[in-house]
C-alpha cells in the first residue's frame, strides 16, 4: 500500500482579507505563487487591489473550481506584469487574473468591491423541525421562522418566500416577534466568538439594535416581554445563561444561570409583572424579579415532580390565576401551583392526554380554550375552565378531563408548532409539512375541521441533492423523513415524492451520459439496505433492493458508464456491484475493507478502474478494482485489493519561517567561527608579562566570547524546530469527486477551519486549495507541490 501526504503551505503574505476572483472555467494558477519573483509580483498585485476581496467572488471561485475545468500552469514573470494591470482601477482589477503570460479579462460578471453576493437564495426545501417555538406571525399574512442560517418570511396568501441571512455565520438559533409587530429579533449561533441578538425593524428589515455577549456559543430561545420593553434570552451549553435585556438601550438588566441542561422555552408572565417561566430537559422553573438589599435579582424556583417520574417539559401556558399548565414526556398534562404539581390530567379511563410527549400548548384568551399537540399527531382542544376546576382526590392527584374536540393530522408526523389565528390554526408537523386547519363555527364539532397542506419540506438534514441536466428539477433525499423528492425549483413545485421505512443516509444518481433524464437513483439506508428507484409519470417506482451491509451505508458511487456501483459502509467495508442501467439489476461482485475509519464520500475514476474514498480522519484511499476474471467468489465475496493512501493536512500558520537550508547554513557558520576562536586562543601567550597585558588579554577574550555565534541549540527555538504539520489537527474530508472525464485528477472538500475546495493534479504533482477560514471569515489561497511517491515535497 502506497502513501502520499498532501500538505498545504502558505506562499503569499496575506492582507487582512483576501478573496481571489477567477473567470469561468479558470482558477488561480499554482505557478503564480511558487517562484520568488512570481511571489513578489503576486504580493504587489494583492496590495494594489488586483486580487480583490468581495463576497460575490467567494461563490464565483468555488463554483469555478467545482466546474472541474482544466487549469494549465501559468508562466508569469515580473516582466509579464504590464503597466495596464498595475495601473488598473479597482473595478477593473477585480475582473482580471494572470494566465499564460498575459492579463486575461474575466468573462464572468463579478460584482464590484463591497457589493452583495451575486448568488441569491431561491427556495428552501428543508427545515429543522427539532427547533421548538419556531413559528410566529409578523403580520396578519406573514409568518417568520428560522431555517438553517437564514430567517424565512413566508407570505401565506401567495406562499412567496423571502429571506434574511444570518450575520454570525453559525446559523439562526431562535426568532421572536415584538408585541407591536414592528420589530423582531434574531438570536444566532457563532463558531468563533460570542453570538449576538439582532433586532430588526419590520417591514423594512433594517437592523435596529445589536445585543452582544449574552452567551458563549449559541442561544436556545428568546422572547419579548408583553409590554415590549425587555427581552429574555437563554443560552445553550455550556453556560445556559438567562439574560434580561433593555434592548432599546442595549444593556443587560439581570443575568443568572437558568439550569444545568438545555432550556427549550422562556416566557414572561402575562398576568403577574416581573415573573417568568423556563422549561427544558428534566425541569420547569418559575422565576421572579425580586428586590433585595443588594438590588434587583432573579430568583428561580425549580418545579418538584414529587412522586412522578422526572420529565422533560417542552411546552407550558399560564392560567389567569397564576397556575401553570405544562406538558410531559408521558403525554399527561400537569397543573403547577407554587412550584408543586397540583393535578395530573388524563382522559377517560386513565389514558394520557397524548400517546407521546406533549410538544405544544396554546391558550386562546378569546375562546378560553387550550390547544395541545403531541408526538402522536393529535390536536386536542380543552376547556380552560374545566382544567382549572379539576380537583384530585385525597390519595391520588390524577384527574380525568374530557377534551372538547380532537383533530388528527394526516399520517406522517407529530405536532411541532402551532399558531392560533382567529378562525384557523397553522400547524407544523415533524415531517416538515405546514398545515392550515380551518376552524368550524362550533369548535366542539370535531368533524368540521378542514386541513389543508400549505408547504411540504424535508424535515431535517438533506443527505443527497442532484440537479438534472436536461430540466429544472432537483432530486433530494433526507434522513429524517426518508423521502426522495423531485422538485421543480423554477416553479417551486414538488413533482413526485416517496417515503421508505428506515432512515436514508446517502444517494447516487445514474450519470447523464447513461441516463439523459437522470431519473434513476440508488439510495442507501442506515440499516444497510440500498434501494434502486426510478422516477416515472405516476411517481417513484422500486426497481431493486439489496442489503450488502449490516451497518449504515455512508456513501454510494456509480461509475461514469453506469455499469459499476460501490456501497461504502460505516465500518469502512466496500461492496462492489455490477449494475444494469436499463432495469436496475444489481449483481454482487466482491467486497473489501480499507484501513481507515469514518468514510464520508466516494468517487469512481473515469476509466472505472479505481475507487477513491474520503474519510473524516483526513485521508483519501484509492482502491484498485480488479477485473472480473481475477475475482473468485466461490467461497466468499471478501477479496484483497491494492490501495493507495493520500493524507490531507494544513500547515501551522507561521509569521517567521526558517527553512531547513537556512538552519544548515547557520550550523556550518557556527562550526567555522568556533574553530577560528579555538585557534586564536591557542596562539595567545600562556601568561601575561605584566598586569596591564593580562588585563588587555582578558578584555579581548571577553569581546571574542560576546562576538562568538550562539549554537543553534542555544538559540531561541525556531518555529521550524517543530514540524508544523504535526501541530495541525487532522481535517476531515467531507466530499470528493474525480474531475469529469479524468482518472488522474480529483477535487475534495475539507472541513474544520480550512473548509474549502481542493484540486489535485496527480500527474503534474500540483495542488491548489481555496479555503474559507471559518474563524476570521477571509478567503485564503494555498499552493503546494505534491509528490505521488512515498515522499511529499513542497515549494515555498
DRENTI-270732 format. One line per 10 residues: their letters; for each residue x negated, z, y of C-alpha. Coordinates in steps of 0.001 Angstrom, whole numbers. Each point is the difference from the previous one (the first is absolute). Last residue first. Example, Ala and Ser with C-alpha at 12.3 -4.5 7.8 and 13.67 -1.06 7.14 Angstrom:
<atoms>
SA) -13670,7140,-1060 | 1370,660,-3440
</atoms>
This chain:
<atoms>
XXXXXXXXXX) -7936,-563,27857 | 303,-2045,-3189 | 990,1442,-3341 | -1143,81,-3572 | 1819,878,-3220 | -1762,121,-3319 | 1416,-753,-3442 | 760,-3592,915 | 2771,-1150,2289 | -2095,626,3072
XXXXXXXXXX) 2029,938,3044 | -890,-790,3598 | 2035,2048,2398 | 2121,-502,3114 | 2229,2577,1683 | 2632,-479,2694 | 2017,2722,1671 | 3462,182,1494 | 643,3253,1765 | 2696,2559,-778
XXXXXXXXXX) -2220,3066,494 | 778,1633,-3329 | 1726,-2767,-1931 | -2960,-2348,376 | 1383,-3486,-547 | -2555,-1938,-1974 | -1050,-3625,-88 | -2426,-544,-2858 | -2278,-2962,-630 | -2067,-426,-3144
XXXXXXXXXX) -2707,-2485,-930 | -1822,-560,-3265 | 514,-3755,220 | 1502,-300,-3476 | 1899,3260,189 | 1624,-718,3328 | 1815,3271,661 | 2700,324,2648 | 1154,3482,903 | 3244,1035,1647
XXXXXXXXXX) 489,3310,1728 | 300,3741,-481 | -3364,1535,803 | 1296,3499,809 | 1605,240,-3435 | 1098,-3061,-1899 | -1718,-3233,-998 | 1671,-3378,-68 | -1452,-2806,-2087 | -862,-3669,121
XXXXXXXXXX) -1522,-2116,-2746 | -2434,-2827,-374 | -1611,-1488,-3117 | 3027,-1430,-1805 | 1475,-1969,2882 | 3237,-1929,525 | 1647,2782,1970 | -2466,2767,709 | 187,2599,-2695 | 2109,3027,811
XXXXXXXXXX) -522,3685,654 | 2131,2923,1107 | -310,3763,504 | -3683,410,-791 | -706,3679,534 | -2908,1088,2214 | -2572,2339,-1521 | -1197,2515,2554 | -3103,-934,1984 | -2917,2429,-123
XXXXXXXXXX) -1651,-1708,-2974 | 106,-3260,1897 | -2126,1465,2763 | -2885,659,-2412 | -1647,3038,1539 | -3418,-377,1572 | 1377,-2911,2047 | 1798,2424,2296 | -3421,1278,935 | -1121,3519,-766
XXXXXXXXXX) -1961,1467,2885 | -3679,-661,-633 | -2030,2246,-2263 | 582,-2120,-3131 | -749,-3123,1993 | -3326,1654,818 | -548,710,3640 | -2540,-2013,1891 | -3103,1727,1373 | 42,203,3794
XXXXXXXXXX) 529,3780,32 | -2697,526,-2625 | -2366,-2234,1887 | 643,1958,3186 | -629,3323,-1778 | -3245,-1319,-1497 | -1193,-1171,3420 | 667,3466,1479 | -1924,1674,-2811 | -2905,-2370,500
XXXXXXXXXX) -100,821,3722 | 219,3745,-644 | -2893,-221,-2459 | -2068,-1995,2477 | 609,2653,2677 | -937,2821,-2377 | -3335,-1462,-1021 | -1446,-2371,-2546 | 3295,-373,-1879 | 266,159,-3750
XXXXXXXXXX) 394,-2486,-2816 | -549,-2903,2318 | 2906,-2583,98 | -345,-3106,-2232 | 2181,1491,-2766 | 2858,667,2456 | -21,-3580,1221 | 198,-1320,-3558 | 2953,2235,-790 | 1867,-1213,3099
XXXXXXXXXX) -581,-3619,-969 | 1412,677,-3464 | 3157,1606,1490 | 443,-2922,2379 | 8,-2447,-2928 | 2354,2124,-2116 | 2460,424,2864 | 11,-3689,770 | 710,-852,-3647 | 2928,2428,-130
XXXXXXXXXX) 1467,-1286,3278 | -232,-3563,-1293 | 1832,1016,-3169 | 2780,1615,2040 | 370,-3130,2077 | 289,-2106,-3158 | 2723,2292,-1360 | 2111,-429,3101 | 642,2787,2489 | 3551,-52,1284
XXXXXXXXXX) 1121,1792,3146 | 3719,163,863 | 989,17,-3652 | 3420,-551,-1578 | -264,867,-3693 | 604,-3231,-1809 | 3065,-1213,-1889 | 102,-566,-3761 | 1429,-2540,-2427 | -1372,34,-3538
XXXXXXXXXX) 254,-3201,-2047 | 83,284,-3782 | -421,-2764,-2588 | 1797,-59,-3293 | -400,-1645,-3403 | 2946,565,-2314 | 477,1785,-3308 | 3361,-404,-1757 | 2935,2329,-691 | 2894,-2075,-1347
XXXXXXXXXX) -570,1411,-3441 | -310,-1049,-3629 | 599,-3759,-99 | -633,-239,3752 | -3167,-2091,-60 | -761,-1615,3351 | -2864,-2534,105 | 2223,-3089,-315 | 2309,1167,2797 | -2850,-12,2543
XXXXXXXXXX) -1454,3226,1264 | 1072,1495,3364 | -2977,1207,2047 | 1120,3150,1816 | -1103,556,3595 | 91,3631,1091 | 531,1039,3616 | -1175,3442,1092 | 999,2411,2775 | 1562,2740,-2123
XXXXXXXXXX) 3477,-1310,839 | -593,-2876,-2371 | -8,-3796,281 | 291,-2334,-2988 | -1423,-3558,-137 | 1032,-2153,-2939 | -2317,-2783,-1091 | 359,-3297,-1843 | 3194,-1235,1656 | -1753,-2814,1880
XXXXXXXXXX) 1325,1210,3353 | -1024,3595,-648 | 2810,2361,-887 | 876,2992,2184 | 540,3728,-446 | 1134,2967,2096 | 79,3811,32 | -1802,1243,-3103 | -672,3765,76 | -2863,596,-2402
XXXXXXXXXX) -3068,-1967,-1048 | -1756,-1142,-3175 | 2324,-2874,-1016 | 2255,84,-3051 | 883,-3118,-1953 | 3091,-1749,-1316 | 696,-3202,-1933 | 2254,-3071,-149 | 3674,1000,215 | 2440,-2943,265
XXXXXXXXXX) 2521,219,2836 | 2794,-2568,376 | 1162,-557,3571 | 2069,-3094,-796 | -1819,-2727,1903 | -2998,1993,1220 | -1202,821,-3534 | -2433,2911,244 | -2859,884,-2310 | -571,3707,317
XXXXXXXXXX) -2900,2341,806 | 243,3781,-118 | -2339,2014,2230 | -702,3712,-474 | -1048,1869,3121 | 2098,3115,-897 | 2546,-891,2709 | 682,-3327,-1637 | -1157,-3529,814 | 2235,-2881,-1140
XXXXXXXXXX) -1665,-3419,-74 | 1960,-3235,-309 | -1370,-3410,-894 | 1612,-3456,-16 | 1206,-102,3609 | -2572,-2616,1050 | -1342,2280,2752 | -123,2986,-2332 | 2666,2690,194 | -940,3567,1004
XXXXXXXXXX) 1643,3395,-503 | -805,3436,1412 | 667,3718,-590 | 1798,0,-3354 | 1023,3576,-737 | -1021,1520,-3350 | 1024,-948,-3531 | -1205,-3566,398 | 803,-3508,-1287 | 3772,405,163
XXXXXXXXXX) 1507,-3479,139 | 3083,-1564,1589 | 1111,-3612,307 | 2249,-2355,1972 | 2241,2408,1944 | 2267,-1724,2531 | 23,659,3763 | 3137,-1202,1749 | 2754,-2627,-256 | -1981,-2819,1606
XXXXXXXXXX) -3060,857,-2027 | -3033,2210,591 | -2086,530,-3119 | -1110,3235,-1649 | -2910,984,-2264 | -51,3713,-799 | -2896,2390,-502 | 281,3323,-1774 | -2650,2727,236 | 2419,2772,1042
XXXXXXXXXX) -1107,-286,3655 | 1244,-3547,225 | -1553,-3450,452 | 1974,-2965,1315 | -760,-3659,-774 | 1606,-2552,2317 | 1367,-3520,-278 | 1695,-1593,3048 | -3102,-1404,1642 | 1810,-3194,1076
XXXXXXXXXX) -3085,-2127,-624 | -571,1601,-3444 | -3412,-1001,-1336 | -1841,-689,3241 | 2202,2576,1741 | -1506,2774,-2091 | 2277,2075,-2276 | 674,3287,1778 | -1534,3385,-890 | 1588,3433,435
XXXXXXXXXX) -966,3666,-35 | 1274,3551,-666 | 3700,-264,-799 | 1696,3256,-938 | 2271,371,-3008 | 3159,-1950,-670 | 421,-3294,1769 | 1787,-1123,3159 | 725,-3565,1000 | 237,-1660,3400
XXXXXXXXXX) 929,-3425,1352 | 245,-1633,3429 | -514,2825,2482 | 496,-1146,3574 | -2215,261,3047 | 682,-3624,1042 | -3699,-881,135 | -1007,2822,-2348 | 2004,-1379,-2903 | -465,2791,-2547
XXXXXXXXXX) -367,-338,-3744 | 79,3451,-1543 | -1443,1847,-2964 | 1353,3495,-450 | -1690,2988,-1580 | 1656,2371,2575 | -3024,2163,800 | -2634,-2393,-1323 | 857,-2956,2204 | -148,-3745,-619
XXXXXXXXXX) -75,-2787,2567 | 509,-3757,135 | -7,-1448,3520 | 1813,-3266,648 | -493,-2499,2820 | -429,-3034,-2255 | -2642,-2120,-1736 | -2931,2435,-131 | 1951,3042,-1134 | -1147,3275,1558
XXXXXXXXXX) -1208,2738,-2322 | 515,3782,240 | -827,2610,-2650 | -95,3773,-150 | 2418,665,2879 | 78,3734,730 | 3386,1636,390 | 3703,-650,-230 | 12,-3760,356 | 2587,-1037,2542
XXXXXXXXXX) 3698,-914,-32 | 1863,154,3293 | 3654,133,993 | 1712,825,-3283 | 3706,623,592 | 1926,2966,-1428 | 3715,436,630 | 1489,3531,-214 | 3756,11,-689 | -271,1112,-3623
XXXXXXXXXX) -1084,3553,882 | 3005,506,2270 | -740,3434,1504 | -1487,-1613,3113 | 3423,-1402,907 | -497,-2898,2384 | -2555,-1416,-2405 | -3736,84,719 | -2180,-3110,-158 | -3175,707,-1963
XXXXXXXXXX) -2907,-2094,1271 | -2849,-287,-2449 | -3794,-300,433 | -1862,-839,-3193 | -3511,1180,-897 | 756,1091,-3565 | -87,3655,1060 | 3128,-374,2104 | 560,-308,3751 | 3536,712,1184
XXXXXXXXXX) 1617,-906,3312 | 3393,1654,191 | 3025,-1383,1813 | 2951,900,2212 | -1776,2301,2490 | -3662,-728,-746 | -1295,2370,-2667 | -3638,-832,-910 | -1230,618,-3551 | -3427,-31,-1694
XXXXXXXXXX) -1425,129,-3525 | 2970,-356,-2351 | -811,-885,-3586 | -711,-3342,-1549 | 1060,-3220,-1677 | 3668,29,-876 | 2262,-491,2998 | 630,3250,1866 | 2655,2391,-1207 | 2469,1434,2560
XXXXXXXXXX) 1631,3388,-614 | 2595,1685,2206 | 1162,3496,1038 | -2463,1711,-2330 | 1359,2992,-1981 | -1765,3298,471 | -952,2483,-2716 | -1980,3028,1130 | -3078,1502,-1663 | -1309,3321,1374
XXXXXXXXXX) 884,1901,-3156 | 544,3719,-700 | 2320,885,2866 | 1507,-3430,372 | -1058,-2656,2469 | 1927,-742,3190 | 375,-3578,1233 | 1531,7,3462 | -2819,-2008,1576 | 149,-2674,-2657
XXXXXXXXXX) 3767,-240,286 | -222,-371,3782 | -2697,-2660,-289 | 2181,-2213,-2182 | -2406,-1876,-2265 | -561,-3748,-444 | -2080,-1233,-2905 | -2296,-3042,-124 | -1341,-700,-3483 | -3171,-1846,-980
XXXXXXXXXX) -1094,2689,-2470 | -3053,756,2132 | 2260,1672,2497 | 2202,-475,3042 | 2060,2560,1898 | 2506,-516,2822 | 1303,3070,1826 | 3387,-219,1684 | 1053,1521,3317 | 1705,-3266,1031
XXXXXXXXXX) -1512,-58,3506 | -2998,2189,-866 | -1299,-2344,-2693 | -2504,1948,-2103 | -2545,-2036,-1980 | -1857,1149,-3131 | -2413,-2275,-1877 | -2371,359,-2968 | 1864,2246,-2436 | -2013,-17,-3228
XXXXXXXXXX) 1714,-1187,-3146 | 3447,-140,-1542 | 1594,993,3289 | 2369,2841,956 | -1003,1787,-3164 | 2564,321,-2794 | 1373,3554,-394 | 3384,-1135,-1296 | 1146,-1191,3392 | -2821,-849,2356
XXXXXXXXXX) -2862,2212,1120 | -934,2111,2993 | -2581,2789,-137 | 898,2743,2478 | -1534,2444,2490 | -3621,-905,-607 | -2238,2133,2213 | -2026,-862,3137 | 2664,1344,2367 | 2861,-1930,-1573
XXXXXXXXXX) -734,-2972,-2233 | 2634,-2067,-1829 | -1457,-1989,-2902 | 1289,-3300,-1386 | -808,-674,-3638 | -1667,-3196,-1219 | -2747,1752,-1968 | -2685,-1063,2470 | 1783,1741,2852 | 2120,-760,3064
XXXXXXXXXX) 530,2098,3066 | 2901,1477,2008 | -1122,2283,2826 | 2058,2803,1554 | -33,289,3798 | 3756,182,569 | 244,-3706,899 | -1606,-974,-3335 | -3541,-1407,-118 | -907,-2891,-2266
XXXXXXXXXX) -2676,-266,-2698 | -2014,-2593,-1934 | -3062,-319,-2272 | -289,3550,-1325 | -2390,340,-2926 | 1066,2757,-2362 | -1033,3442,-1229 | 2283,1017,-2853 | 2895,2189,993 | -176,3787,-410
XXXXXXXXXX) -1056,492,3609 | -483,-3323,1777 | -1453,1690,3081 | -79,-2085,3189 | -3224,365,1934 | 339,1626,3416 | -2012,-1493,2850 | -892,1461,3371 | -1227,-2343,2705 | -1448,1740,3046
XXXXXXXXXX) 706,508,3709 | -2242,2562,1676 | -2356,2820,-981 | 2674,2736,282 | 2245,-2226,-2110 | 2650,-2604,871 | 1331,-1702,-3108 | 350,-3710,-726 | 1899,-60,-3246 | -730,-1495,-3381
XXXXXXXXXX) 1776,-197,-3350 | -1978,-1299,-2966 | 1025,-1942,-3101 | -2366,-152,-2913 | -1310,-1513,-3216 | -1241,-3249,1544 | 1845,-597,3233 | 2223,1580,2585 | -222,931,3665 | 2648,1666,2166
XXXXXXXXXX) -91,685,3733 | 1424,2580,2411 | -655,207,3743 | 3608,-618,1017 | 2577,875,-2691 | 2706,-2649,-557 | -1738,-3364,-447 | -3010,1602,-1675 | -3131,-2105,266 | -1036,-2016,-3021
XXXXXXXXXX) -3021,-409,-2305 | -196,-2056,-3181 | -2113,-686,-3082 | -2760,2614,265 | -2795,-313,-2552 | -1694,3185,-1159 | -1635,3095,1547 | 2771,508,2535 | 780,-503,3695 | -3355,1109,1398
XXXXXXXXXX) 296,929,3661 | 281,-1658,3402 | 1885,646,3208 | 324,-1760,3376 | -2436,-2892,-289 | -275,-2219,3055 | 746,-3651,771 | 2044,866,3091 | 2878,-2208,-1120 | -568,1008,-3634
XXXXXXXXXX) 261,3738,474 | -1071,372,-3579 | 722,2385,-2887 | -2489,-198,-2844 | 371,882,-3685 | -3373,-472,-1689 | -209,-1007,-3654 | -3868,209,161 | -1220,-1844,-3110 | 2393,-1673,-352
XXXXXXXXXX) 2798,-1549,2021 | 799,959,3530 | 3302,1297,1321 | 1434,-1041,3357 | 2570,1579,2307 | 662,-1823,3265 | 1441,1599,3107 | 2230,-834,2987 | 2520,-2208,-1790 | 2920,2439,278
XXXXXXXXXX) 440,-15,-3783 | -3749,251,-605 | -1827,-3144,-1036 | -1266,-361,-3571 | -3200,-431,-2021 | -965,-355,-3655 | -3025,-347,-2313 | -2750,-587,2521 | -3396,-1243,-1081 | -3704,873,-94
XXXXXXXXXX) -904,3054,2092 | 3157,1054,1828 | 1384,252,3542 | -3150,-1134,1808 | 1556,-2552,2354 | 3447,-532,1564 | 247,-3366,1756 | 2732,-779,2527 | 2059,-2939,1315 | -1115,-3037,-1987
XXXXXXXXXX) 2295,-2897,857 | 2463,-1069,-2698 | 2263,-1439,2764 | 3174,1025,-1890 | -854,2839,-186 | -2975,1907,1332 | -2722,1021,-2401 | -1446,3411,-913 | -3214,-132,-2024 | -1083,2853,-2249
XXXXXXXXXX) -3704,-102,-716 | -2254,83,-3034 | -3130,2183,-270 | -2989,-2190,-720 | -1400,-2574,-2440 | 2705,-671,-2559 | 3086,208,2213 | 3692,641,-611 | 2807,-360,2526 | 2926,1721,1675
XXXXXXXXXX) 2139,-2538,1891 | 2425,1403,2550 | 3176,-1442,1485 | 1273,-151,3536 | 3150,-1089,1858 | 2399,867,-2840 | 1092,3053,2057 | -421,2272,-3029 | -3607,-1273,-415 | -686,-1905,-3218
XXXXXXXXXX) -2409,936,-2793 | -2667,-1868,-1991 | -2359,1156,-2735 | -3300,-809,-1727 | -912,-3410,1409 | -3176,-1410,-1499 | -3713,801,74 | -1135,-2299,2803 | 667,2316,2934 | 2164,-2315,2120
XXXXXXXXXX) 2946,-983,-2153 | 1678,-3348,499 | 3513,-277,1478 | 2132,-2473,-1878 | 3235,-1911,370 | 2276,-1038,-2859 | 3190,-1986,475 | 2894,1094,-2200 | 2405,-1732,2461 | 2626,2747,359
XXXXXXXXXX) -2395,2725,-1257 | -2981,-469,2324 | -2887,1484,-1974 | -2918,1618,1827 | -2917,466,-2396 | -2912,2215,1049 | -3277,-1258,-1407 | -2856,1229,-2209 | 2051,337,-3163 | 3679,-143,882
XXXXXXXXXX) 1274,2724,2340 | 3669,-281,909 | 2195,-881,2974 | 3649,-977,55 | 1690,-2283,2502 | 3678,-589,766 | 1165,3162,1811 | -3486,817,1278 | -3154,1538,-1449 | 1847,1009,-3150
XXXXXXXXXX) -2360,1679,-2436 | -1019,-485,-3638 | -3278,1438,-1343 | 1042,3553,-710 | -2033,-61,-3242 | -2789,-2400,-961 | 58,-666,-3748 | 1898,-3201,761 | -3175,-1635,1274 | 1284,-3415,1015
XXXXXXXXXX) -638,-3536,-1205 | 656,-3579,1105 | -581,344,3745 | 154,-3290,1899 | -1979,-2169,2388 | -2749,2233,1370 | -2070,-1906,2513 | -3382,-1666,-359 | -1602,-1098,3271 | -1202,3504,749
XXXXXXXXXX) 539,1252,3578 | -2312,-1088,2804 | -3074,1911,1132 | -2406,-2916,-263 | 1798,-3307,-162 | 1959,-966,-3105 | -1578,-2327,-2554 | 1520,-3391,-697 | -1977,-1311,-2933 | -2013,-3193,441
XXXXXXXXXX) -2966,1983,1281 | -2502,-1966,2029 | -3264,-590,-1890 | -3234,934,1750 | -2823,-1734,-1758 | -2685,522,-2605 | 2390,-326,-2949 | 2379,2816,1010 | 27,2366,2953 | 3445,1316,936
XXXXXXXXXX) 2333,-725,2898 | 3507,992,1027 | -878,3422,1408 | -2649,-1560,2204 | 2500,-2213,1801 | 2113,2949,1196 | -3104,2015,836 | -1399,-2828,2136 | -2825,-2018,-1451 | -3435,345,1582
XXXXXXXXXX) -1785,839,-3230 | 1811,-2624,-2062 | -318,-2709,2627 | -3698,759,347 | -503,-943,-3594 | -1142,2418,-2650 | -1570,-2462,-2420 | -3439,783,1327 | 164,3592,-1180 | 719,-1213,-3471
XXXXXXXXXX) 3142,-479,-2026 | -60,-1654,-3398 | 3411,970,-1309 | 536,390,-3717 | 3153,-1768,-1195 | 3159,2029,-329 | 2464,-1655,-2344 | 3635,881,544 | 1547,2903,-1912 | 3111,387,2153
XXXXXXXXXX) -471,3755,-280 | -3068,-174,2193 | 1924,-1837,2709 | 2923,2385,-315 | -2382,2913,494 | -1544,-1557,3092 | 3354,-951,1514 | 1460,3464,-612 | -2915,1643,1756 | 18,-2754,2611
XXXXXXXXXX) 3399,1193,1248 | -1206,3491,870 | -2673,-1401,2225 | -3672,880,326 | -2103,-2999,832 | -3062,-1643,-1443 | -1207,-2082,2904 | 456,3029,2285 | -3417,53,1619 | -1101,2971,-2089
XXXXXXXXXX) 1176,-1767,-3142 | -1893,-3129,939 | -3141,1938,720 | 234,1709,-3393 | 538,-3355,-1716 | -3142,-1417,1588 | -2099,3011,-938 | 1212,-166,-3583 | -742,-3692,-74 | -3526,619,1230
XXXXXXXXXX) -458,2762,-2569 | 1372,-1998,-2955 | 3064,1367,-1731 | 3141,153,2130 | 792,-3661,628 | -906,-681,-3600 | 3131,1888,-1087 | 2261,-2469,1853 | 3226,1336,1491 | 2829,-1688,-1826
XXXXXXXXXX) 1661,-3397,-2 | 3245,-1535,-1218 | 1977,782,3116 | -2244,891,2879 | -1843,3312,73 | 256,3040,2187 | -2309,2951,-342 | 1162,3429,1085 | -2292,2641,1376 | 758,3223,1820
XXXXXXXXXX) -2577,2532,1178 | -2709,-2639,-126 | -1692,-746,-3289 | -3703,-365,-524 | -233,-2679,-2618 | -1257,-110,-3567 | 2171,2640,-1617 | -826,107,-3718 | 2558,-485,-2765 | -1063,472,-3596
XXXXXX) 1162,-1915,-3048 | -1711,1417,-3082 | -217,-2249,-3033 | 108,1067,-3640 | -381,-1988,-3181 | 1395,1050,-3354
</atoms>
